[in-house]
Structure formats: structure tokens, C-alpha cells
Amino acid sequence: MSDLNRREDQCCPDCGCSTRREFLKTTAGSFAAITAASSGLLGAGGTLGRAGAAQTASAATSETLVQQLYGSLSEGQRKLVCFPFDDPLRSKVDNNWHIIKQPIGQLFSKDQRALIREIFLDMHSEEYAQRVMGQVEHDNAEEKLGGFDGCAVALFGEPGEAGKSKFEFVFTGRHVTRRCDGNSVEGEAFGGPIFYGHAAQGFNEKADHPGNIYWYQAKRANELFQALDGKQRKIALRDDPRTEQGTKTVALQGRNATLTGIPLSELTADQKQLAREVMADVLAPFRKTDAAKAMKLVEAGGLDNLHMTFYSVMDIGNDGVWDLWQIEGQSMVWYFRGAPHVHTWVHIRDPQAV
């Protein structure tokens, strides 16, 4: 069975058995209920008050699971995995890197690895979680890194009660940098810059990128290009894409930005609506709370202030379906390179913080 099609477990959904994911969520709910009781959140008669109910409802989030992971660490593990919240390593991003030397499979117990897997899954939408997991398993196995367990994690700060302590969980590997911070990093979508990519069928993909879980994003972006008229296309199409240089790739230009491509202010109302729909579709792999926050920050900067650029270079198959494109503003970068396989760099901030 290929890594792309492998299920997290083999439990039949109609057989009445619980998956590990359900077990962990149930455990998380019980943990939250116990915490609520010990914190005085239970109302008269032992029922949950409004605050307690809210805490329990959100118990199965990645943030809660990060808290559980942190509490399970031994002293030796903490020395390797834990860093101060303000450590500059927290904000690093790259296309293929390990935030610490020790991979998940070597450093963590079976139960801890299961928690890390759940944290990662819950950072993604129900529709895409297993597909993203398959991509991480596949791409990190292809490089003989050990699949998901060959990736690495680090914890910054101290996970605790929401709003009272800053923390961030960072997951890295080939074609993956993800963050979970419980909104600790003020004004940042996704807790900071992220990276995603996929090499579905080898390093050099075909023009239609068979099996690539992210290629649909380029197809949607190209629909917007096709909706432009001739004059607009000349402005939007260039041949000078950005250079990929780790964290520098997603450096934000701020108020003095010199942006390329076509300003979205030059689009018609219908074209602007399509641009919004494309951005929403591009955000589909991520959990709703993160996608909503990202879109809110994009809108705060003003849709009309964004520029969209397509690049004529590295056009696989010379088919005019542009493999490289980006959306950029003063406080955001979303750069997609689909050749020879997909690399995507993302950084979205509150425009007031740039």
C-alpha cells in the first residue's frame, strides 16, 4: 500500500471500534473536564458553567494536545525540545529542514508520537488532513528520512491556560513547516511563516502534476489568469520570480513595498470576486480557525492593495498553465512554485504590525 493511500488506522468505521484519534479526543475532553473541576469551573450540582463548557468544547484542539505533550516530556526530552518563546529559531522557515537534530521517531515514545500526529492532523481541515499526512509520509520517506516520524518538532515557551502563557509548537521536515501557537504570536496568521509542498511522483513532475495534493491551487489561480483581458495579462505575467532563500523568501516589504504584477484594484468586480474565491480555496487545507484568521488579516490590508503575478518561466509542458504565481501585499506573501514540483511559501501578518 502506498504512503499516499495509507490510513492512519485500519479500524472499520462501521464496526463500532474507536480509532486512536477518537480515543485521544475523548481523553482530551476528560482531561479538560477534570481541569475545569479543579479550577472551579464547575457550577452548582457539578455541571459545567459557561466558562467550563467553552473550555471543554475546544478541548480537542491542537493547542490542548500540545499542552498534553508538553506535560508528558521527561527532563531529558525538554532539554532537547524546549526553547524560550523569543528564541529566533521559532520564526525560521525552509523547504527541507529539521528544527532540532533528533527526529520524532528517535526522541518520543509511542504515545507521544501519537499525540504529535494528532496535533498535526488537527491543524488541517477534515477534508485535507489525511491527504496532507500522506504527503508528509511520502515525501519524507522518499528522502529516506523515515516518513512522518523522520520529521522534527520543537516547543517554544510553556503551553498552559489560554491567554496566560505564550507558546508555539513547530513541526518541520521535507516540504513541511507548520505552527500551532494558540494565538500567542500577535498579528500572525499560522503563528508565523509556513511552508508546504509535494513531489508526488518524483522530483520532476509532469505538466498535470498527477497525484499532487496542492496542484489544484495552481489550477484555480490560472482560472483567474484566464479571466483577465489581454491588457491585464501583460501586466500580470512576468519572468522574474523570487529567489527561495529560507526565511528571507517570505520577508514582508511593509509600507514602502514595491510590488509587481497586476494590482487587484485594476480588476472588475467579477474578477475580484474570483480572486477572493481563489484565496479561499487555497486556504482549504487548513483548519477553519486558521483560514478565517488569515483571510481576516488579508482583508485588513485591503484586497485592492494586493498584487497578483504569474511567471512565464519554468512552464512545464509549455502549455501556458503557469506553474509559478504569487499573491503579495505589504503584509503578506503567498508564493507558489510548481516546477519541478510544488514549493509554497506563506507569510501573512496584521498590516498594523508590519
Disulfide bonds with the S-S distance in Angstrom:
Cys11-Cys17 1.94
